[in-house]
Amino acid sequence: MKVWKMNGAGNAFAVFDARQQAFAPDTDKIRSIAAEMKADQVMAIEKDASSDAFLRIWNSSGEEVGACGNGTRAVAHLLLEEAGANTVSIRTAADLLKGRRAENGLVTVDMGQPRMGWEEIPLSEKMDVRGVDVRIGPMDNPYLSKPAVVSMGNPHAVFFVEDVDAYNIPQIGPLVEWHPLFPEGTNVGFAQVIDRETIRLRVWERGAGLTKACGTGACAALVCAARAGKTERKARMILDGGDLIIEWRESDNRVMMTGPVEVEMSFEL
Ligand SMILES: N[C@@H](CCC[C@H](N)C(=O)O)C(=O)O
């Protein structure tokens, strides 16, 4: 079985080619692969009857999840190279996604439409998704509150802050990740709007912790920012591991994510 160590803007992946051979790891196995290969997510490329491949995704904590934007871009790159094609379709547990080559060796994935209904995120109770009742700090004087929420096939809560670097994300992230408002947990973004076309973003990922980049997190932050009128519908997202360009198209409500992909090494198992 072929295995790749890859990253998408620094978001690190161990990718297993499970199209010819079954790959059915248990939680402990995923944790040990992730630790050994220093991966934020472990992924398996499987056969699919109605697309080019099914992409199975596990967080480094061992739980299987529905979406991983940078991981989808990484696997799109592998499949595009393999087929010498210009477009590729990838099914995940959350959606059917399309990948394509972009300029300068970058890879674009159509991440589909953001889901904004409180039950779709999901939240445990009905609430205005533009700012939910989550407070960090003293109840009557929180230093962080009212994150915007959205699903990109996985749940995201986004705090808009003045200075991303002023927050102790490893301390705050877990408090929000498993807040009772999120029955399935949530990814937690800290977004600083630099100007109407630029956002600095750091993401505490559910089941993986602080990563160098989170693709769905970047989509979520742009959607929440544009929905609130803070930015245009297209912006450069500056993450710790590199930049992503996110565009939330007005014409069809779909979110396009473009960024770099790197194959660090590959081997046969
Ligand atoms: N790194 C990812 C997101 C991976 C899944 C996430 N941690 C979750 O639990 O939903 C990305 O690039 O989107």
The ligand as an ORCA input file, in Angstrom:
! r2SCAN-3c Opt
* xyz 0 1
  N      -7.531     20.262      8.738
  C      -8.823     20.277      8.254
  C      -9.969     19.997      9.165
  C      -9.901     18.582      9.726
  C     -11.116     18.143     10.483
  C     -11.418     18.966     11.696
  N     -10.379     18.938     12.676
  C     -12.753     18.492     12.311
  O     -12.757     17.821     13.342
  O     -13.799     18.828     11.749
  C      -9.101     21.241      7.123
  O      -8.140     21.583      6.413
  O     -10.246     21.576      6.881
*
